[in-house]
């Protein structure tokens, strides 16, 4: 028995008549292909600063706030999306 089949809960429930079987191949017919836009950087560099004043001047120069917690930035500044709070539901 295939390991993947052991975890087919919906298939198991359908085989016992508990839920209706679903033909996913048919369900997805006509749906558009998913296209993931590549949002990775083309270049990443490490910048070292000798003083806090240097950090402040650089921050002002690029127009972005750099704090103690800043680990990386995008230039020009990008809106960073977070999908942690996104939920997908059936209609």
FIBALUM-73796 format. One record per residue: residue in one letter; x, y negated, z of N, C-alpha, C in turn. Coordinates in pm, whole numbers, plus 50000, padded with zeros to 5 digits. Layout:
% FIBALUM-73796
(A, (X, Y, Z), (X, Y, Z), (X, Y, Z)),
...
% end
This chain:
% FIBALUM-73796
(X, (50085, 50118, 50000), (50000, 50000, 50000), (50089, 49876, 50000)),
(X, (50051, 49779, 49919), (50128, 49656, 49908), (50111, 49572, 50034)),
(X, (50221, 49515, 50084), (50216, 49433, 50206), (50120, 49317, 50187)),
(X, (50117, 49258, 50067), (50028, 49146, 50041), (49882, 49187, 50061)),
(X, (49846, 49310, 50023), (49709, 49358, 50038), (49668, 49369, 50184)),
(X, (49762, 49396, 50272), (49731, 49409, 50414), (49677, 49279, 50473)),
(X, (49710, 49167, 50410), (49670, 49037, 50462), (49558, 48974, 50380)),
(X, (49493, 49052, 50294), (49382, 49002, 50213), (49253, 49015, 50294)),
(X, (49235, 48924, 50388), (49120, 48928, 50478), (48989, 48914, 50401)),
(X, (48983, 48819, 50307), (48860, 48801, 50230), (48827, 48926, 50149)),
(X, (48930, 48988, 50092), (48907, 49111, 50017), (48853, 49222, 50106)),
(X, (48907, 49232, 50226), (48860, 49332, 50322), (48715, 49306, 50360)),
(X, (48682, 49181, 50391), (48544, 49147, 50428), (48448, 49170, 50311)),
(X, (48493, 49139, 50189), (48408, 49161, 50071), (48386, 49310, 50048)),
(X, (48491, 49391, 50069), (48477, 49535, 50048), (48380, 49598, 50147)),
(X, (48360, 49534, 50260), (48267, 49584, 50361), (48130, 49517, 50352)),
(X, (48111, 49433, 50250), (47981, 49370, 50229), (47952, 49256, 50325)),
(X, (48053, 49209, 50395), (48033, 49101, 50492), (48027, 48966, 50422)),
(X, (48108, 48947, 50320), (48105, 48825, 50239), (48098, 48863, 50093)),
(X, (48053, 48769, 50010), (48049, 48793, 49866), (48191, 48791, 49810)),
(X, (48223, 48884, 49719), (48355, 48880, 49657), (48370, 48755, 49571)),
(X, (48491, 48703, 49564), (48518, 48581, 49487), (48616, 48614, 49375)),
(X, (48579, 48575, 49252), (48669, 48592, 49138), (48744, 48460, 49119)),
(X, (48862, 48451, 49178), (48937, 48326, 49174), (48982, 48290, 49033)),
(X, (49011, 48389, 48951), (49049, 48361, 48812), (48936, 48286, 48742)),
(X, (48814, 48332, 48761), (48699, 48267, 48699), (48675, 48129, 48762)),
(X, (48690, 48121, 48892), (48666, 47995, 48963), (48756, 47883, 48912)),
(X, (48880, 47917, 48877), (48976, 47815, 48836), (48975, 47786, 48686)),
(X, (48891, 47854, 48608), (48884, 47829, 48464), (48844, 47684, 48439)),
(X, (48914, 47618, 48349), (48882, 47481, 48312), (48937, 47375, 48405)),
(X, (48999, 47417, 48514), (49056, 47319, 48607), (49187, 47265, 48548)),
(X, (49215, 47137, 48570), (49341, 47081, 48518), (49460, 47139, 48594)),
(X, (49573, 47146, 48526), (49696, 47192, 48590), (49739, 47091, 48695)),
(X, (49794, 47140, 48805), (49847, 47052, 48909), (49984, 47003, 48864)),
(X, (50001, 46873, 48866), (50130, 46815, 48830), (50183, 46735, 48948)),
(X, (50299, 46774, 48998), (50362, 46707, 49111), (50465, 46608, 49059)),
(X, (50441, 46479, 49083), (50536, 46377, 49042), (50664, 46391, 49124)),
(X, (50777, 46386, 49056), (50906, 46395, 49125), (50936, 46262, 49193)),
(X, (50933, 46262, 49325), (50959, 46139, 49400), (51090, 46147, 49477)),
(X, (51178, 46235, 49434), (51308, 46246, 49501), (51400, 46136, 49450)),
(X, (51497, 46101, 49531), (51590, 45995, 49493), (51682, 46043, 49382)),
(X, (51734, 45947, 49305), (51834, 45984, 49204), (51975, 45966, 49259)),
(X, (51986, 45889, 49367), (52116, 45867, 49429), (52094, 45833, 49575)),
(X, (52177, 45886, 49662), (52171, 45857, 49804), (52313, 45826, 49850)),
(X, (52327, 45716, 49923), (52460, 45680, 49971), (52456, 45653, 50121)),
(X, (52568, 45670, 50185), (52580, 45640, 50328), (52651, 45505, 50340)),
(X, (52593, 45416, 50420), (52651, 45283, 50441), (52692, 45271, 50587)),
(X, (52813, 45227, 50611), (52864, 45209, 50747), (52872, 45060, 50779)),
(X, (52836, 45026, 50902), (52840, 44887, 50948), (52933, 44878, 51068)),
(X, (53013, 44772, 51073), (53106, 44752, 51184), (53038, 44686, 51302)),
(X, (52939, 44600, 51276), (52876, 44526, 51385), (52725, 44517, 51365)),
(X, (52655, 44482, 51472), (52511, 44461, 51464), (52479, 44343, 51372)),
(X, (52567, 44243, 51372), (52547, 44128, 51284), (52550, 44171, 51137)),
(X, (52636, 44265, 51104), (52642, 44317, 50967), (52511, 44386, 50930)),
(X, (52458, 44462, 51023), (52329, 44529, 51001), (52220, 44425, 50979)),
(X, (52218, 44323, 51062), (52117, 44219, 51051), (52126, 44146, 50917)),
(X, (52247, 44115, 50873), (52266, 44046, 50744), (52221, 44136, 50628)),
(X, (52258, 44262, 50635), (52217, 44356, 50530), (52065, 44370, 50527)),
(X, (52005, 44381, 50644), (51860, 44392, 50655), (51791, 44272, 50591)),
(X, (51844, 44153, 50618), (51788, 44031, 50560), (51809, 44028, 50409)),
(X, (51925, 44071, 50365), (51960, 44072, 50223), (51863, 44158, 50142)),
(X, (51830, 44277, 50194), (51741, 44367, 50119), (51594, 44347, 50153)),
(X, (51566, 44266, 50255), (51427, 44237, 50291), (51356, 44352, 50360)),
(X, (51432, 44433, 50436), (51373, 44545, 50508), (51422, 44544, 50653)),
(X, (51333, 44581, 50743), (51366, 44586, 50884), (51445, 44714, 50915)),
(X, (51562, 44700, 50970), (51644, 44815, 51009), (51655, 44814, 51161)),
(X, (51606, 44920, 51224), (51606, 44929, 51369), (51701, 45040, 51415)),
(X, (51709, 45060, 51545), (51791, 45169, 51601), (51741, 45305, 51552)),
(X, (51611, 45314, 51524), (51552, 45442, 51483), (51558, 45465, 51333)),
(X, (51597, 45365, 51255), (51601, 45379, 51109), (51709, 45479, 51070)),
(X, (51667, 45584, 50998), (51762, 45686, 50952), (51789, 45672, 50803)),
(X, (51690, 45621, 50730), (51708, 45602, 50587), (51609, 45497, 50539)),
(X, (51638, 45441, 50423), (51549, 45343, 50362), (51545, 45369, 50212)),
(X, (51444, 45318, 50148), (51435, 45319, 50002), (51457, 45177, 49953)),
(X, (51530, 45163, 49844), (51543, 45032, 49782), (51510, 45046, 49635)),
(X, (51416, 44966, 49585), (51333, 44877, 49665), (51242, 44956, 49759)),
(X, (51188, 44886, 49857), (51106, 44950, 49959), (50990, 45025, 49894)),
(X, (50964, 45146, 49942), (50857, 45230, 49890), (50755, 45255, 49999)),
(X, (50630, 45273, 49959), (50528, 45314, 50054), (50542, 45465, 50073)),
(X, (50566, 45508, 50194), (50585, 45649, 50224), (50452, 45706, 50271)),
(X, (50406, 45809, 50201), (50279, 45872, 50236), (50302, 45985, 50335)),
(X, (50212, 45998, 50428), (50216, 46108, 50523), (50090, 46191, 50504)),
(X, (50107, 46320, 50485), (49993, 46407, 50464), (49961, 46490, 50588)),
(X, (50019, 46454, 50700), (49997, 46529, 50824), (49851, 46521, 50865)),
(X, (49789, 46405, 50847), (49651, 46385, 50892), (49549, 46410, 50782)),
(X, (49591, 46457, 50664), (49499, 46483, 50554), (49432, 46617, 50575)),
(X, (49301, 46620, 50555), (49228, 46746, 50566), (49153, 46772, 50435)),
(X, (49149, 46896, 50394), (49076, 46935, 50276), (48956, 47019, 50319)),
(X, (48838, 46985, 50269), (48718, 47057, 50306), (48638, 47092, 50182)),
(X, (48550, 47190, 50197), (48456, 47224, 50090), (48345, 47121, 50090)),
(X, (48286, 47102, 49973), (48173, 47008, 49965), (48048, 47069, 50021)),
% end
